[in-house]
Amino acid sequence: MVECKRCLYTSDHPLGITFNDDGICSGCLIHEEKDSLDWDSRLNDLKKLISQYRSSKSKYDCIVPVSGSRDSYFILHTVINTLKLKPLVVSYNKYFNTNIGIENLANLRIKFNVDFQIKNVNPNTVKKITRKSLYQFGNPYWHCIAGETVFPVQTAVMMKIPLIIWGAHQGLEQTGMFSHLHNVEMSRRYRKDHDLFGHDTDNFITDFDDLDDEDMLNYKYPAFSDIESVGVRGIYLGNFIRWDTYAQHKKMVEMYGYKGAKFSRTFDAYDNADSFVYSDLHDILKLYKHGYSKVTDQACREIRFGRISKKNAVKIVNFYERQMPNFIDLFSDWLGTNNHSLQFALNRHRNEKYWNQISPDKWIFKKSIANQEIPNLRKLTYPNSKELQNGDEKNSYITIGKGVNWPKKYKRKQPEWV
């Protein structure tokens, strides 16, 4: 296994990664384009590209997928205020929503004054799919990723709006799968192979499932002929704008009141404030399967931007990888199982390359974790994160179903406002 000389990624990265003769990974090398490309010229290229979709006859020029976290605010801000487009905003309800995510999503609708469509799939169907994806693929988030990546495309075909605008491309940002100059666009193949780990609706159901084709309709990618007849395409703003999620989130906090949240397994208060599963159970499974967790992705990003050193990034990752998730009980209750059964399902996906089993219920992580103090994260990573708005647990807006009713016994465990 080869580790990058600059960041923390290794040759085991599930998206695929390469190294040059100096031991620098492709992700770091492509990141260097951020400091060498003419971004004003790139933005002009983007404006030329989208000019063909600007319409005086249609109510909408494009579709913008959003959530209650990540880069949704910045994407919509760019589409409306920089590109001067008229978007139809769409969102898939993950049913793992935090109060913070609900408020962020409602605040987005109000601040940007946009038409909004939300996809709510039957929660019983969602639970059936989650049981299957968790047990068989080790992924409780399959329905979230599948829904978020297909609902915008389904809407584009149905409403004949050909342009979908996404944020940054994961493969480009993490491992340098593409160059910014490739202008890579969304594709059915990337969604299946990487987003969904090779399991789309066409090979999700087996003879032993309690699922049928109707359960999967909301996650089925439109036919090629339908996409071609409308001319649907999805472009990534990250190809044309110097993408920096920390700087962008900081700006959105100041301009629109975006809110972040603290989670036990990451220092990043911005990325996934809307989900109690993503930085929790989902992150534990990533560690089980791939030997690293989301905090490594975030630390690599911060190394590349020069906000932390690799030495301190190692300390940060070692600290957070040892932290326990907070919402296992809540997820078990929602799914209708118990912690013992859930842990059995999770252990099925421990990769023996990274874990030693020493008894039926005990595993040892092979990765050496130094017993060292955590550095001052506020100083090392987000020195201005105090500018995130404070708040309490009361919802100001009730605009979509939470997906989970928080029993009183879990109140104290909800993600804290930062």
Phi, psi and chi 1 to 4 in degrees:
 res  aa     phi    psi   chi1   chi2   chi3   chi4
   1 MET       -  129.2 -176.4  171.3   63.1      -
   2 VAL  -103.4  135.5  178.9      -      -      -
   3 GLU  -111.1  139.6 -178.9  177.7  -63.7      -
   4 CYS   -60.1  139.8  178.3      -      -      -
   5 LYS   -71.1  -18.4  -61.3  -66.8 -174.2 -178.3
   6 ARG  -105.6  -45.9 -172.0  177.2  -61.7  170.3
   7 CYS  -114.1 -164.1   75.0      -      -      -
   8 LEU  -103.0    0.3  -54.5 -179.6      -      -
   9 TYR   -73.2  148.2  -79.0  147.5      -      -
  10 THR  -119.7  174.5   72.0      -      -      -
  11 SER   -67.6   -7.1   51.2      -      -      -
  12 ASP   -85.5    1.1  -80.3   -5.0      -      -
  13 HIS   -54.8  129.5 -162.3  -69.0      -      -
  14 PRO   -66.6  -19.6   21.7  -33.0      -      -
  15 LEU   -82.6  -10.3  -72.1  179.7      -      -
  16 GLY    90.5  134.9      -      -      -      -
  17 ILE  -153.1  150.6 -163.4  167.4      -      -
  18 THR  -125.3  165.6   61.0      -      -      -
  19 PHE  -133.5  141.7  -62.4   82.8      -      -
  20 ASN   -85.1 -176.4   67.6    6.5      -      -
  21 ASP   -66.0  -20.2  -67.4  -20.9      -      -
  22 ASP   -90.9    2.6  -64.3  -37.2      -      -
  23 GLY    80.2   20.6      -      -      -      -
  24 ILE   -97.4  132.8  -52.4  -60.3      -      -
  25 CYS   -77.1  160.9   76.1      -      -      -
  26 SER   -63.2  -29.9   49.7      -      -      -
  27 GLY   -63.9  -44.0      -      -      -      -
  28 CYS   -67.4  -38.1  -73.2      -      -      -
  29 LEU   -66.3  -43.1  -65.7  172.4      -      -
  30 ILE   -69.2  -32.3  -68.6  -61.5      -      -
  31 HIS   -59.5  -31.0 -179.7   86.1      -      -
  32 GLU   -60.7  -23.0  -68.4  176.5   -2.2      -
  33 GLU   -61.8  -26.9  -66.8 -179.0  -12.2      -
  34 LYS   -60.1  -27.0  -66.5 -179.1 -174.2  -72.4
  35 ASP  -102.7    2.7  -63.8  -37.5      -      -
  36 SER  -120.7  -22.7   61.5      -      -      -
  37 LEU   -77.2  152.6  -68.4  174.8      -      -
  38 ASP   -85.9   96.5 -177.1  -16.5      -      -
  39 TRP   -73.2  -25.4  -68.9  107.6      -      -
  40 ASP   -64.9  -41.6  -70.7  -24.2      -      -
  41 SER   -67.0  -39.3  175.2      -      -      -
  42 ARG   -62.8  -40.2  -62.8  -67.7  -65.5  161.5
  43 LEU   -65.1  -37.8 -178.3   58.2      -      -
  44 ASN   -64.1  -37.1  -73.0  -29.1      -      -
  45 ASP   -62.1  -39.9  -69.0  -18.1      -      -
  46 LEU   -64.0  -43.7  173.4   61.2      -      -
  47 LYS   -63.1  -36.4  -69.7  178.7  177.7  178.7
  48 LYS   -67.2  -40.9  -69.2  177.2 -176.4  177.6
  49 LEU   -61.6  -45.3 -174.2  156.3      -      -
  50 ILE   -82.1   -9.8   58.6   97.6      -      -
  51 SER   -61.4  -31.3   62.1      -      -      -
  52 GLN   -71.1  -14.3   60.2 -174.3  -60.7      -
  53 TYR  -101.6   -5.7  -62.6   99.4      -      -
  54 ARG   -74.0  127.2 -159.6 -176.5  -53.0  -82.6
  55 SER  -134.0  136.0  173.4      -      -      -
  56 SER   -89.1  -13.6   59.1      -      -      -
  57 LYS   -92.7  -33.2  -62.1  179.3 -179.0  179.0
  58 SER   -93.6  149.4  174.6      -      -      -
  59 LYS   -71.5  -26.6 -174.6  175.1 -178.1  179.9
  60 TYR  -125.3  138.8  -51.3  112.0      -      -
  61 ASP   -94.6  -24.5  -60.7  -40.8      -      -
  62 CYS  -161.5  171.8   62.8      -      -      -
  63 ILE  -114.6  136.3  -72.4  175.0      -      -
  64 VAL  -123.1  112.4  175.5      -      -      -
  65 PRO   -76.4  137.6  -12.2   28.5      -      -
  66 VAL  -138.8  169.5  -59.3      -      -      -
  67 SER  -143.9 -170.9   68.5      -      -      -
  68 GLY   -90.6   20.9      -      -      -      -
  69 SER  -159.7 -157.9   66.9      -      -      -
  70 ARG    53.5 -138.0  -60.5 -167.2 -178.2 -179.4
  71 ASP   -99.3   18.6  -61.6  -58.8      -      -
  72 SER   -57.7  -44.9  -60.8      -      -      -
  73 TYR   -62.8  -45.5  -83.6   63.7      -      -
  74 PHE   -66.8  -39.8 -178.5   75.5      -      -
  75 ILE   -60.5  -48.8  -63.2  169.3      -      -
  76 LEU   -67.3  -38.6 -158.1   51.5      -      -
  77 HIS   -58.4  -44.0  166.1   77.1      -      -
  78 THR   -66.8  -44.2  -58.3      -      -      -
  79 VAL   -62.9  -43.2  166.4      -      -      -
  80 ILE   -82.3  -47.1  -65.9  174.4      -      -
  81 ASN   -93.7  -27.3  -62.3  -43.2      -      -
  82 THR   -97.3  -46.7  -57.5      -      -      -
  83 LEU   -90.1  -13.2  -58.7  179.8      -      -
  84 LYS    58.9   42.2  -51.1  -62.7 -178.3 -176.8
  85 LEU  -100.9  161.9  -66.8  173.2      -      -
  86 LYS  -106.0  100.7  -58.1  171.1  -64.8 -173.6
  87 PRO   -92.9  149.2   34.0  -34.6      -      -
  88 LEU   -97.8  120.4  171.7   63.0      -      -
  89 VAL   -94.9  134.0  180.0      -      -      -
  90 VAL  -129.6  151.5  -59.9      -      -      -
  91 SER  -149.2  139.6 -178.1      -      -      -
  92 TYR   -98.7  127.0  172.4   82.4      -      -
  93 ASN   -78.6  114.1 -175.0    5.4      -      -
  94 LYS   -78.5  -17.5  -63.0 -175.3  -69.8  -66.6
  95 TYR    66.3   13.3  -70.3  100.2      -      -
  96 PHE  -118.5   32.7  -60.0  143.2      -      -
  97 ASN   -75.2  139.9  -55.3  -55.7      -      -
  98 THR   -92.6  161.9   62.6      -      -      -
  99 ASN   -59.4  -37.2  -69.8  -18.9      -      -
 100 ILE   -63.6  -42.9  -61.8  169.5      -      -
 101 GLY   -63.7  -40.1      -      -      -      -
 102 ILE   -61.5  -45.1  -67.7  170.5      -      -
 103 GLU   -68.5  -38.9 -176.1  164.8  -15.3      -
 104 ASN   -59.6  -42.3  -85.6  -22.9      -      -
 105 LEU   -68.5  -41.5 -161.3   56.2      -      -
 106 ALA   -66.6  -40.9      -      -      -      -
 107 ASN   -62.5  -38.1 -178.8   53.9      -      -
 108 LEU   -61.4  -43.5  177.1  145.3      -      -
 109 ARG   -62.5  -38.8  -62.9  170.8   65.4 -179.1
 110 ILE   -75.8  -47.4  -65.9  168.2      -      -
 111 LYS   -65.3  -35.9  -66.1  -68.8  177.2   62.3
 112 PHE   -96.1  -10.6  -71.0  100.0      -      -
 113 ASN    54.0   59.1 -166.7   28.2      -      -
 114 VAL  -120.9  157.8  -70.0      -      -      -
 115 ASP   -74.2  143.4  -72.9   -7.7      -      -
 116 PHE  -140.9  132.9 -157.8  101.5      -      -
 117 GLN  -122.6  131.9  -70.4 -171.2    5.6      -
 118 ILE  -117.5  134.9  -61.3  177.7      -      -
 119 LYS   -97.9  115.8 -177.4   72.0  169.5 -175.5
 120 ASN  -114.0  107.2  -70.1  -62.6      -      -
 121 VAL   -85.6  147.2  177.7      -      -      -
 122 ASN   -46.7  119.7 -176.7  -30.4      -      -
 123 PRO   -60.6  -29.2   17.5  -29.2      -      -
 124 ASN   -66.4  -37.7  -69.6  -33.2      -      -
 125 THR   -66.0  -42.5  -61.3      -      -      -
 126 VAL   -59.7  -40.9  171.7      -      -      -
 127 LYS   -67.1  -40.0  -70.2  178.6 -176.8 -179.3
 128 LYS   -61.6  -44.5  -73.7 -161.4  -63.4 -177.6
 129 ILE   -64.3  -40.1  -68.5  172.7      -      -
 130 THR   -66.9  -40.3  -57.9      -      -      -
 131 ARG   -59.1  -43.5  -69.0 -171.8 -168.4  100.0
 132 LYS   -66.3  -49.5  163.5   67.4 -178.1  -78.2
 133 SER   -68.1  -34.1   66.1      -      -      -
 134 LEU   -67.3  -48.8  174.1   63.0      -      -
 135 TYR   -71.4  -44.3 -174.5   78.6      -      -
 136 GLN   -85.5  -38.8 -173.6  163.9  -23.2      -
 137 PHE  -110.5   -6.3  -47.3  132.7      -      -
 138 GLY    66.4   38.9      -      -      -      -
 139 ASN  -142.4   98.5 -173.0   -5.1      -      -
 140 PRO   -75.8   -7.0   31.0  -36.3      -      -
 141 TYR  -102.0    7.8 -133.1   66.6      -      -
 142 TRP   -57.5  -46.5 -173.5   93.5      -      -
 143 HIS   -64.8  -32.8   85.5   90.0      -      -
 144 CYS   -65.5  -50.0  -56.8      -      -      -
 145 ILE   -66.2  -42.6  -59.5  171.3      -      -
 146 ALA   -62.1  -44.6      -      -      -      -
 147 GLY   -67.4  -42.5      -      -      -      -
 148 GLU   -66.2  -30.6  -71.1  173.8  -20.8      -
 149 THR   -91.8  -13.8   52.9      -      -      -
 150 VAL  -109.0  -31.1   80.6      -      -      -
 151 PHE   -59.4  -42.5  178.7   48.0      -      -
 152 PRO   -60.8  -37.2  -23.8   35.3      -      -
 153 VAL   -71.0  -41.9 -175.5      -      -      -
 154 GLN   -59.4  -42.8  -66.9  171.9  -24.0      -
 155 THR   -65.6  -40.3  -54.8      -      -      -
 156 ALA   -60.4  -42.2      -      -      -      -
 157 VAL   -68.4  -46.4  169.5      -      -      -
 158 MET   -63.8  -41.4 -179.7  178.8   65.9      -
 159 MET   -99.1    3.1  -60.0 -166.9   65.4      -
 160 LYS    56.0   49.9  -65.7 -179.1  170.9   52.3
 161 ILE  -113.6  103.8  -55.5  172.2      -      -
 162 PRO   -73.4  -22.7   23.6  -32.2      -      -
 163 LEU  -102.9  126.2 -179.7   63.0      -      -
 164 ILE  -115.5  133.1  -55.7  172.4      -      -
 165 ILE  -115.1  117.6  -60.9 -178.1      -      -
 166 TRP  -104.2  177.9  -54.4   87.8      -      -
 167 GLY   -88.6 -106.4      -      -      -      -
 168 ALA  -104.5  154.6      -      -      -      -
 169 HIS   -90.5  122.6 -169.2  -75.4      -      -
 170 GLN   -57.5  -45.5  179.5 -168.4   34.4      -
 171 GLY   -63.6  -36.2      -      -      -      -
 172 LEU   -69.8  -48.2 -174.0  154.6      -      -
 173 GLU   -67.8  -38.6  -67.4  -68.0  -42.5      -
 174 GLN   -86.2  -53.3  -71.5 -170.6   12.9      -
 175 THR  -118.6    5.3   63.8      -      -      -
 176 GLY    65.4   37.3      -      -      -      -
 177 MET   -60.7  -30.2 -174.2  179.1  -66.6      -
 178 PHE  -135.5  163.6  -53.3   98.1      -      -
 179 SER   -89.5  155.9  163.9      -      -      -
 180 HIS   -59.5  -31.5  -64.8   86.4      -      -
 181 LEU   -73.7  -13.1  -61.8  175.0      -      -
 182 HIS   -73.6  -17.5  -69.9  154.9      -      -
 183 ASN    51.4   44.4  -64.9  -15.8      -      -
 184 VAL   -59.3  143.9   60.9      -      -      -
 185 GLU  -120.8  168.4  -60.2 -173.2    5.2      -
 186 MET   -62.1  150.8   73.1  174.9 -168.8      -
 187 SER  -148.4  151.0   70.6      -      -      -
 188 ARG   -60.6  -39.0 -178.5 -166.2  -53.5  -99.3
 189 ARG   -68.2  -45.6  179.3  174.7  178.6  177.2
 190 TYR   -62.0  -41.0 -175.9   90.8      -      -
 191 ARG   -57.5  -46.2  174.3 -179.8 -179.2  -96.8
 192 LYS   -72.0  -48.5  178.6  177.9  179.4  178.2
 193 ASP   -70.1  -37.0  -69.7   -9.8      -      -
 194 HIS  -114.1  -50.5  -61.4  -67.6      -      -
 195 ASP   -63.9  -41.7  -69.5  -21.6      -      -
 196 LEU  -107.7   12.5  -56.9 -178.4      -      -
 197 PHE    55.6   36.1  -55.0   98.7      -      -
 198 GLY    83.5    6.7      -      -      -      -
 199 HIS  -123.3   93.5  -59.6  -76.2      -      -
 200 ASP   -94.7 -177.8 -157.7  -12.3      -      -
 201 THR   -63.0  -22.1   53.1      -      -      -
 202 ASP   -74.5  -17.2   57.3   -3.4      -      -
 203 ASN  -135.8   24.5   65.6  -18.0      -      -
 204 PHE   -84.7  -39.5 -169.6   86.2      -      -
 205 ILE   -89.5  138.0  -58.6  176.0      -      -
 206 THR  -119.9  175.5   67.4      -      -      -
 207 ASP   -67.2  -15.3  -66.1  -23.4      -      -
 208 PHE  -102.5    8.3  -56.1   99.0      -      -
 209 ASP   -91.4  160.8  -66.0  -31.3      -      -
 210 ASP   -97.6   20.4   59.6  -11.6      -      -
 211 LEU  -101.9  154.0  -66.3  162.9      -      -
 212 ASP  -134.1  178.9   55.4   37.8      -      -
 213 ASP   -61.4  -33.5  -68.9  -22.5      -      -
 214 GLU   -65.8  -32.9  -71.2 -172.5    0.3      -
 215 ASP   -63.3  -26.2  -68.0  -35.9      -      -
 216 MET   -97.9   -0.8  -52.5  -53.8  -63.1      -
 217 LEU   -58.4  -38.6  -76.2  177.4      -      -
 218 ASN   -71.5   -8.3  -71.3  -61.8      -      -
 219 TYR  -116.4    6.6  -56.0   95.1      -      -
 220 LYS   -85.8  126.0 -171.3  175.1 -178.6   61.6
 221 TYR   -68.5  138.3 -146.8   79.7      -      -
 222 PRO   -59.0  155.8  -24.4   34.0      -      -
 223 ALA   -65.0  152.0      -      -      -      -
 224 PHE   -55.2  -41.4  -76.3  108.8      -      -
 225 SER   -63.6  -37.6   57.1      -      -      -
 226 ASP   -68.2  -42.0  -66.2  -25.3      -      -
 227 ILE   -64.1  -41.7  -68.6  175.1      -      -
 228 GLU   -68.1  -37.7 -174.5  176.6   -1.0      -
 229 SER   -65.2  -32.4   66.1      -      -      -
 230 VAL   -90.3  -24.0  178.3      -      -      -
 231 GLY    79.6   34.1      -      -      -      -
 232 VAL   -67.8  133.9  175.7      -      -      -
 233 ARG  -144.5  150.7   66.5 -171.4  -63.1 -169.2
 234 GLY  -121.4  121.8      -      -      -      -
 235 ILE  -108.0  158.0   63.7  172.2      -      -
 236 TYR  -112.1  123.9  -67.4   91.6      -      -
 237 LEU   -62.0  -29.1  -67.9 -179.8      -      -
 238 GLY   -61.5  -17.8      -      -      -      -
 239 ASN   -75.5  -20.3  -70.6  -36.9      -      -
 240 PHE  -120.2   -9.9  -55.4   97.1      -      -
 241 ILE  -129.0  137.4  -64.8  171.5      -      -
 242 ARG   -65.8  102.9 -173.8  179.6 -175.4  -85.1
 243 TRP   -81.3  123.5 -150.6 -102.8      -      -
 244 ASP  -146.3   98.5 -179.8  -11.8      -      -
 245 THR   -63.6  -34.6   54.9      -      -      -
 246 TYR   -64.5  -50.3  163.7   62.5      -      -
 247 ALA   -62.5  -38.4      -      -      -      -
 248 GLN   -68.5  -43.4  -69.4  160.1 -169.0      -
 249 HIS   -64.1  -40.7  -86.0  123.3      -      -
 250 LYS   -58.4  -42.3 -178.2  173.0 -178.7  -66.7
 251 LYS   -66.0  -39.7 -175.2  176.1 -179.8 -179.6
 252 MET   -70.2  -31.6  -65.0  -58.4   99.8      -
 253 VAL   -61.4  -45.8  169.3      -      -      -
 254 GLU   -70.7  -37.6  -64.3  167.2   -9.5      -
 255 MET   -84.8  -38.7  -67.9 -177.6   66.1      -
 256 TYR  -126.0   -3.7  -59.6  108.0      -      -
 257 GLY    79.8   27.5      -      -      -      -
 258 TYR   -59.1  143.3  174.8   79.8      -      -
 259 LYS  -120.2  141.0  -67.3 -178.0  178.3 -179.9
 260 GLY  -107.4  178.4      -      -      -      -
 261 ALA  -147.2  150.8      -      -      -      -
 262 LYS   -86.2  136.1  -65.4  178.3 -177.8  176.5
 263 PHE  -127.9  156.3  -74.3   90.2      -      -
 264 SER   -72.1  -23.9   64.3      -      -      -
 265 ARG  -108.7   16.9  -68.7 -177.0   52.1   79.4
 266 THR  -156.1  152.9  179.8      -      -      -
 267 PHE   -89.2  -13.9   63.4   87.9      -      -
 268 ASP   -79.9  114.5 -166.8  -47.6      -      -
 269 ALA   -89.6   -2.4      -      -      -      -
 270 TYR  -103.4  -45.8  -62.5  114.3      -      -
 271 ASP   -59.9  -51.2  -96.7    1.7      -      -
 272 ASN  -129.5   49.6  -63.7  -74.9      -      -
 273 ALA   -70.7  -10.0      -      -      -      -
 274 ASP   -93.6   -5.6   65.2  -30.7      -      -
 275 SER  -129.6  131.0  171.2      -      -      -
 276 PHE   -85.4   -3.2   73.0   81.8      -      -
 277 VAL  -102.0  -37.9  168.5      -      -      -
 278 TYR   -59.3  -53.6 -168.9   90.3      -      -
 279 SER   -88.0   15.4  -64.2      -      -      -
 280 ASP  -125.3  -99.7 -158.0   78.5      -      -
 281 LEU   -62.2  -45.3  175.2   65.7      -      -
 282 HIS   -58.7  -38.1 -179.5   65.2      -      -
 283 ASP   -71.1  -38.2 -167.1   54.1      -      -
 284 ILE   -60.5  -42.7  -76.1  -70.6      -      -
 285 LEU   -65.7  -34.0  -85.4  162.1      -      -
 286 LYS   -62.0  -40.5 -177.4  170.5 -176.0  174.4
 287 LEU   -66.2  -40.8 -175.0   66.6      -      -
 288 TYR   -61.5  -43.9  -76.3    7.6      -      -
 289 LYS   -85.1  -39.4  -66.9 -171.8  -65.8 -176.3
 290 HIS  -116.6   -2.6  -57.2  -61.2      -      -
 291 GLY    78.3    7.8      -      -      -      -
 292 TYR  -152.0  163.4   76.5  102.9      -      -
 293 SER  -123.3 -178.7   57.6      -      -      -
 294 LYS   -60.8  -30.1 -173.4   62.6  179.7  176.9
 295 VAL   -62.2  -26.8   69.2      -      -      -
 296 THR   -66.6  -43.6  -60.2      -      -      -
 297 ASP   -56.9  -45.4  -64.0  -35.0      -      -
 298 GLN   -69.7  -37.7  -64.6  158.9  -19.1      -
 299 ALA   -66.7  -40.6      -      -      -      -
 300 CYS   -61.0  -41.4  -72.6      -      -      -
 301 ARG   -59.4  -44.2 -179.5 -168.8   67.7 -154.7
 302 GLU   -70.6  -33.2  -62.5  -55.0  -56.0      -
 303 ILE   -61.5  -46.6  -68.6  170.5      -      -
 304 ARG   -63.9  -33.3  -68.4  168.8 -179.3  174.1
 305 PHE   -84.1   -1.6  -82.2  107.1      -      -
 306 GLY    77.6   17.8      -      -      -      -
 307 ARG   -88.7  -19.9  -71.4 -169.4  -80.5  -97.0
 308 ILE  -141.0  158.0   57.1  176.1      -      -
 309 SER   -86.8  162.4   66.5      -      -      -
 310 LYS   -64.2  -37.5 -178.9  173.3 -178.8  177.5
 311 LYS   -59.5  -46.6  179.1  179.8  178.3 -179.2
 312 ASN   -72.6  -31.1  -77.3  -31.1      -      -
 313 ALA   -62.2  -39.0      -      -      -      -
 314 VAL   -60.8  -43.8  170.3      -      -      -
 315 LYS   -62.6  -42.0  -64.5  178.0 -177.8  179.3
 316 ILE   -62.9  -47.6  -68.9  169.1      -      -
 317 VAL   -64.0  -44.0  169.5      -      -      -
 318 ASN   -59.3  -37.0  -75.2  -14.7      -      -
 319 PHE   -68.6  -51.1  173.3   81.7      -      -
 320 TYR   -73.9  -28.5  -79.6  109.6      -      -
 321 GLU   -66.6  -18.5  -78.5 -173.0  -14.0      -
 322 ARG   -89.9   -6.5  -70.4  179.6  -70.4  175.8
 323 GLN   -80.3  143.8  -55.5  -51.6  -52.9      -
 324 MET   -82.6  146.2  -66.1  -60.3  -65.8      -
 325 PRO   -69.2  156.4   25.4  -33.0      -      -
 326 ASN  -102.8  -14.9  -71.8  -27.5      -      -
 327 PHE  -120.4   23.9  -55.5  107.5      -      -
 328 ILE   -61.8  -45.2  -63.2  -65.4      -      -
 329 ASP   -60.1  -43.6  -68.6  -13.9      -      -
 330 LEU   -64.5  -43.4 -178.6   61.4      -      -
 331 PHE   -64.5  -41.6 -179.7   82.9      -      -
 332 SER   -59.8  -45.0  -64.2      -      -      -
 333 ASP   -61.3  -43.8  -74.5   -7.6      -      -
 334 TRP   -63.5  -41.5  175.8   81.2      -      -
 335 LEU   -79.3  -15.8 -163.7   60.1      -      -
 336 GLY    81.8   37.5      -      -      -      -
 337 THR  -132.7 -171.2 -174.0      -      -      -
 338 ASN  -122.9  167.3   57.2   60.4      -      -
 339 ASN   -63.5  -35.2  -75.4    1.8      -      -
 340 HIS   -64.5  -46.4 -178.8   77.2      -      -
 341 SER   -64.7  -39.8  -62.4      -      -      -
 342 LEU   -63.4  -43.9  178.6   61.0      -      -
 343 GLN   -64.5  -35.2 -170.8   60.6   56.9      -
 344 PHE   -59.8  -43.6  172.6   79.5      -      -
 345 ALA   -65.3  -38.2      -      -      -      -
 346 LEU   -67.9  -42.3  -57.2 -174.8      -      -
 347 ASN   -65.2  -23.2  -74.5  -21.0      -      -
 348 ARG   -59.3  -23.4  -67.0 -176.6   72.1 -111.7
 349 HIS  -107.1   11.7  -59.1  -76.5      -      -
 350 ARG   -69.9  128.0  -72.3 -171.5 -167.8 -103.5
 351 ASN   -85.0  120.8 -170.1  -28.1      -      -
 352 GLU   -65.1  -13.1  -67.2 -177.9   -3.2      -
 353 LYS   -67.4  -27.0 -175.1  173.1 -176.0  177.3
 354 TYR  -115.3  -11.8  -49.3  111.3      -      -
 355 TRP  -131.4  138.8  -63.1   88.7      -      -
 356 ASN  -107.1  127.7  -80.6  -30.1      -      -
 357 GLN   -92.9  119.8 -174.9  174.9   10.2      -
 358 ILE  -107.0  -10.8   59.7  176.0      -      -
 359 SER  -161.0  169.5   71.6      -      -      -
 360 PRO   -55.0  -29.8  -27.4   35.7      -      -
 361 ASP  -118.5   12.4  -62.4  -41.3      -      -
 362 LYS  -133.7  131.0 -171.1  172.3 -177.3  178.8
 363 TRP  -129.0  149.1  -59.6   71.6      -      -
 364 ILE  -118.4  129.2  -61.4  -64.7      -      -
 365 PHE   -76.9  124.3 -169.4   31.1      -      -
 366 LYS   -70.8  -25.5  -65.7 -179.9 -179.3 -179.7
 367 LYS   -64.0  131.4 -179.4  178.0  176.7 -178.2
 368 SER   -73.3  121.5  175.1      -      -      -
 369 ILE  -116.0  115.1  -61.3  179.7      -      -
 370 ALA   -69.5  142.6      -      -      -      -
 371 ASN   -87.3   82.3 -175.6   18.9      -      -
 372 GLN  -131.7  158.6   50.4 -161.2  -12.0      -
 373 GLU   -73.2  147.1  -67.0  -63.2  -39.4      -
 374 ILE   -74.3  134.7 -175.3   71.2      -      -
 375 PRO   -67.7  174.4  -13.2   26.6      -      -
 376 ASN   -73.7   97.9 -174.7  -24.9      -      -
 377 LEU   -65.2  -36.3  -65.9 -178.9      -      -
 378 ARG   -59.2  -38.8  -65.3  -72.7 -175.2  178.9
 379 LYS   -76.5  -38.8 -177.2  177.5  179.1 -179.4
 380 LEU   -78.2  -35.0  -72.1  172.4      -      -
 381 THR  -113.5  -64.5   56.5      -      -      -
 382 TYR  -120.5   75.6  -67.1  154.2      -      -
 383 PRO   -61.7  -22.7   22.6  -33.8      -      -
 384 ASN  -106.2   16.9  -63.8  -44.5      -      -
 385 SER   -67.0  -14.4   59.6      -      -      -
 386 LYS   -62.4  -16.1   62.9 -177.0  179.6 -178.8
 387 GLU   -76.3   -9.9  -62.5  176.9   15.6      -
 388 LEU   -59.1  140.9  -75.2  164.9      -      -
 389 GLN   -72.3  141.4  -63.9 -165.0    4.7      -
 390 ASN   -84.6  163.0  -65.5  -39.5      -      -
 391 GLY  -171.6 -174.3      -      -      -      -
 392 ASP  -124.2 -169.6   54.8   32.0      -      -
 393 GLU   -88.3   -0.8  -66.9 -178.8  -14.5      -
 394 LYS   -79.0  134.9 -176.8  174.6   70.1  174.0
 395 ASN   -78.6  129.7  -74.0  -40.8      -      -
 396 SER   -88.0  -22.5  -60.5      -      -      -
 397 TYR  -131.9  133.8  -47.0   94.9      -      -
 398 ILE  -118.4   92.2  -55.5  -62.3      -      -
 399 THR  -117.7  -21.7   55.2      -      -      -
 400 ILE  -139.0  161.5   63.0  171.6      -      -
 401 GLY   -67.5  141.7      -      -      -      -
 402 LYS   -70.1  -28.0  -63.5 -180.0 -175.6  177.6
 403 GLY    90.2  -35.5      -      -      -      -
 404 VAL  -131.9  128.8  171.0      -      -      -
 405 ASN   -87.3  118.9  -66.9  -40.1      -      -
 406 TRP   -78.0  107.6  -66.6   85.5      -      -
 407 PRO   -62.5  155.8  -16.6   29.3      -      -
 408 LYS   -57.8  -33.1  -71.0 -176.4  178.3  179.8
 409 LYS   -65.9  -17.1   62.4 -179.6  178.5  178.5
 410 TYR  -100.3   -6.1  -62.5  123.1      -      -
 411 LYS   -52.7  -44.1  -90.3  -68.9 -174.8 -179.0
 412 ARG   -70.1  -12.9   61.1 -176.7  177.1   83.5
 413 LYS   -97.1   -2.9  -68.1 -174.0  177.2 -180.0
 414 GLN   -61.5  149.6  -70.9 -163.1   53.7      -
 415 PRO   -54.8  135.2  -24.7   34.1      -      -
 416 GLU   -81.5  150.2  -60.1  174.3    3.7      -
 417 TRP   -64.9  143.9  -62.4  110.1      -      -
 418 VAL   -96.1      -  177.0      -      -      -
